Amino acid sequence: MDFLSFTENLKDRLTSYPLPGQDAQYIMAGENIKHKKINLNALSNYKKSAVCLLFYEKDNEVYFVLIKRPATHQYHAGQIALPGGSCDGDEIYEQTAIRELYEETGILISANELIGRLTPLYIPVSNFYIQPIVACMDKTPVFNPHIDEVVELIEYKLKDLLDESIVAETTVKLIEGLKIKAPYFNVQGNALWGATAMLLSEVKQLLLQNRATFSFLFR
């Protein structure tokens, strides 16, 4: 596996071709929003936020990092998520992604390691507009997680995201008390569902649509 080639090919797919978009995201949507796709261009007065999907090389494999939120977290208590959070002031999404990645995991990346954006996702219940930012670094990062923000770091192989056996369905209780059925990824025994699952679903579909380009992930 040539990580430089992976980075260049992924950047090309993110910046030169249409993204899989909401159709790909909503494969992993809960039944409460499964058929309620949102016109992102019509939104206004939302809370801007960004997450960082950081790919890196480890043991000749492509990994990305996930975090487990504390049970006391304001918005996503106990959930598995990508590093990220609200934009501060006039920050652009890329600046937020870099800052939040560092504050939550201790990983410091530069703007040169950012390679593109995925499709934004709007969360009506919290009024957050989430912009996923993709980054690549050609070495294994050194982690120093913030104990108030992260109770566990999960290093996950990208190729494992393509394994259909990790997709299942569960019943989850929303903050308004409603119980719904929702698909999830079984990530090392953790149920990864909701917004993060929807964002990763687009990554999965992008790779499936470009199987020949990323063939090493399908071996």
C-alpha positions as CSV (number, residue, x, y, z in Angstrom):
1,M,0.0,0.0,0.0
2,D,1.4,3.4,-1.1
3,F,0.0,5.9,1.3
4,L,1.0,8.9,-0.9
5,S,-0.9,7.4,-3.8
6,F,-3.9,6.8,-1.6
7,T,-3.8,10.5,-0.5
8,E,-3.5,11.8,-4.0
9,N,-6.3,9.6,-5.3
10,L,-8.6,10.4,-2.4
11,K,-7.9,14.2,-2.9
12,D,-8.7,13.8,-6.6
13,R,-12.0,12.1,-5.8
14,L,-13.0,14.7,-3.2
15,T,-12.2,17.7,-5.3
16,S,-12.6,16.7,-9.0
17,Y,-15.7,14.6,-9.0
18,P,-19.3,14.8,-7.5
19,L,-19.5,13.4,-4.0
20,P,-21.9,10.5,-3.2
21,G,-23.8,13.1,-1.2
22,Q,-27.0,12.8,0.9
23,D,-28.1,9.5,-0.7
24,A,-25.0,7.9,0.7
25,Q,-25.4,9.5,4.1
26,Y,-29.0,8.5,4.5
27,I,-28.2,4.8,4.1
28,M,-27.2,5.0,7.8
29,A,-30.0,7.4,8.9
30,G,-32.5,6.5,11.7
31,E,-36.1,5.9,10.8
32,N,-37.1,9.3,12.2
33,I,-35.2,11.1,9.3
34,K,-34.8,8.3,6.8
35,H,-37.0,10.0,4.3
36,K,-36.6,13.6,5.3
37,K,-33.6,14.8,3.3
38,I,-32.8,18.5,3.8
39,N,-32.1,21.2,1.2
40,L,-28.8,22.4,2.6
41,N,-28.8,25.5,0.4
42,A,-32.0,26.7,2.0
43,L,-30.7,26.7,5.5
44,S,-29.9,29.8,7.5
45,N,-29.1,30.8,11.1
46,Y,-27.6,27.4,12.0
47,K,-24.7,26.6,14.3
48,K,-21.5,26.0,12.3
49,S,-19.4,23.1,13.2
50,A,-16.7,20.9,11.7
51,V,-15.3,17.4,12.2
52,C,-12.0,16.0,11.1
53,L,-11.7,12.7,9.4
54,L,-7.9,12.0,9.7
55,F,-6.4,9.2,7.7
56,Y,-2.9,8.0,8.6
57,E,-0.6,5.2,7.9
58,K,0.1,2.5,10.5
59,D,1.6,-0.9,9.9
60,N,1.2,-0.5,6.1
61,E,-2.6,0.1,6.6
62,V,-4.8,3.1,6.4
63,Y,-6.4,4.0,9.7
64,F,-8.6,6.8,11.0
65,V,-9.2,8.0,14.5
66,L,-12.5,8.0,16.4
67,I,-13.3,9.3,19.9
68,K,-15.7,8.1,22.6
69,R,-17.4,11.0,24.3
70,P,-17.9,11.1,28.1
71,A,-21.3,10.2,29.5
72,T,-21.6,13.8,30.6
73,H,-21.1,15.4,27.2
74,Q,-23.7,18.0,26.4
75,Y,-24.7,16.9,22.9
76,H,-23.4,13.4,22.3
77,A,-23.1,11.7,25.7
78,G,-21.2,8.3,25.5
79,Q,-21.3,8.3,21.7
80,I,-18.5,7.3,19.2
81,A,-17.7,10.3,17.0
82,L,-15.1,12.0,14.8
83,P,-13.1,14.7,16.5
84,G,-14.8,18.1,16.1
85,G,-17.0,20.8,17.5
86,S,-18.4,24.3,17.0
87,C,-16.7,27.0,15.0
88,D,-15.3,29.8,17.1
89,G,-16.0,33.3,15.9
90,D,-15.0,33.8,12.2
91,E,-13.2,30.5,11.9
92,I,-13.6,28.7,8.6
93,Y,-14.5,25.0,8.8
94,E,-10.9,23.9,8.1
95,Q,-9.6,26.0,11.0
96,T,-12.1,24.5,13.3
97,A,-11.3,20.9,12.2
98,I,-7.6,21.5,12.9
99,R,-8.2,23.1,16.2
100,E,-10.7,20.5,17.5
101,L,-8.5,17.6,16.4
102,Y,-5.7,19.0,18.4
103,E,-7.8,19.9,21.4
104,E,-9.5,16.6,21.7
105,T,-6.8,14.1,20.6
106,G,-3.5,16.0,20.8
107,I,-2.8,15.5,17.1
108,L,-1.5,18.7,15.4
109,I,-1.8,18.8,11.7
110,S,-1.2,21.7,9.2
111,A,-3.4,23.1,6.5
112,N,-1.2,21.3,4.0
113,E,-2.5,18.0,5.2
114,L,-6.1,18.8,4.5
115,I,-7.3,17.3,1.2
116,G,-10.9,18.1,0.9
117,R,-14.5,18.2,2.2
118,L,-17.3,15.7,2.4
119,T,-21.0,16.6,2.1
120,P,-22.2,18.7,5.0
121,L,-24.9,17.3,7.3
122,Y,-27.5,19.3,9.2
123,I,-28.9,18.1,12.5
124,P,-32.4,19.7,13.1
125,V,-32.7,18.8,16.8
126,S,-29.5,20.7,17.7
127,N,-29.4,23.1,14.7
128,F,-25.8,22.1,13.9
129,Y,-24.5,22.2,10.4
130,I,-21.6,19.8,10.3
131,Q,-18.9,20.2,7.7
132,P,-16.6,17.1,7.5
133,I,-13.0,17.9,6.6
134,V,-10.7,15.2,5.4
135,A,-7.0,15.1,6.2
136,C,-4.1,12.7,5.6
137,M,-0.8,12.3,7.4
138,D,1.9,9.7,6.3
139,K,2.9,8.6,9.8
140,T,1.3,7.3,12.9
141,P,0.2,10.2,15.1
142,V,1.1,10.6,18.8
143,F,-2.1,10.9,20.8
144,N,-2.6,13.0,23.9
145,P,-6.4,13.0,24.4
146,H,-8.2,15.6,26.5
147,I,-9.7,13.7,29.4
148,D,-12.7,16.0,29.7
149,E,-13.6,15.5,26.0
150,V,-12.5,12.0,25.3
151,V,-12.8,8.8,27.4
152,E,-11.4,6.5,24.7
153,L,-9.5,6.8,21.4
154,I,-10.3,4.2,18.7
155,E,-7.9,3.6,15.9
156,Y,-9.9,2.0,13.1
157,K,-8.8,0.4,9.8
158,L,-10.4,2.0,6.8
159,K,-10.9,-1.3,5.1
160,D,-12.9,-2.6,8.1
161,L,-15.5,0.1,7.3
162,L,-16.2,-1.8,4.1
163,D,-17.1,-5.0,5.9
164,E,-20.9,-5.4,5.6
165,S,-20.9,-7.7,8.7
166,I,-20.4,-4.7,10.9
167,V,-23.7,-3.1,9.9
168,A,-26.6,-3.9,12.1
169,E,-29.7,-2.2,13.5
170,T,-30.6,-1.2,17.1
171,T,-33.2,0.8,19.0
172,V,-31.9,4.1,20.4
173,K,-33.6,6.6,22.7
174,L,-33.4,10.2,21.5
175,I,-33.1,13.2,23.9
176,E,-36.8,14.0,23.5
177,G,-37.6,10.5,24.8
178,L,-38.6,9.0,21.5
179,K,-37.3,5.5,20.7
180,I,-36.4,4.8,17.1
181,K,-34.7,2.1,15.0
182,A,-31.4,3.1,13.6
183,P,-28.6,1.3,11.6
184,Y,-25.1,1.4,13.1
185,F,-21.6,0.3,12.5
186,N,-20.2,-2.2,15.1
187,V,-16.8,-0.6,15.8
188,Q,-14.8,-2.8,18.1
189,G,-17.9,-3.6,20.1
190,N,-19.2,-0.1,20.1
191,A,-22.4,1.0,18.3
192,L,-21.5,3.9,16.0
193,W,-24.7,5.5,14.8
194,G,-26.3,8.8,14.1
195,A,-24.5,11.7,12.4
196,T,-21.1,10.1,12.5
197,A,-22.4,6.9,10.9
198,M,-24.0,9.0,8.2
199,L,-20.8,10.8,7.5
200,L,-18.8,7.6,7.3
201,S,-21.5,6.1,5.1
202,E,-20.5,8.6,2.4
203,V,-16.9,7.6,2.8
204,K,-17.8,4.0,2.4
205,Q,-19.9,4.7,-0.7
206,L,-17.1,6.8,-2.3
207,L,-14.7,3.9,-1.9
208,L,-17.2,1.4,-3.3
209,Q,-17.8,3.6,-6.3
210,N,-14.1,3.8,-6.9
211,R,-13.2,0.2,-6.1
212,A,-10.6,-0.1,-8.8
213,T,-8.7,3.0,-7.6
214,F,-8.7,1.8,-4.0
215,S,-8.4,-1.9,-4.7
216,F,-5.9,-2.5,-1.9
217,L,-8.8,-1.9,0.6
218,F,-10.8,-4.8,-0.9
219,R,-8.2,-7.5,-0.7
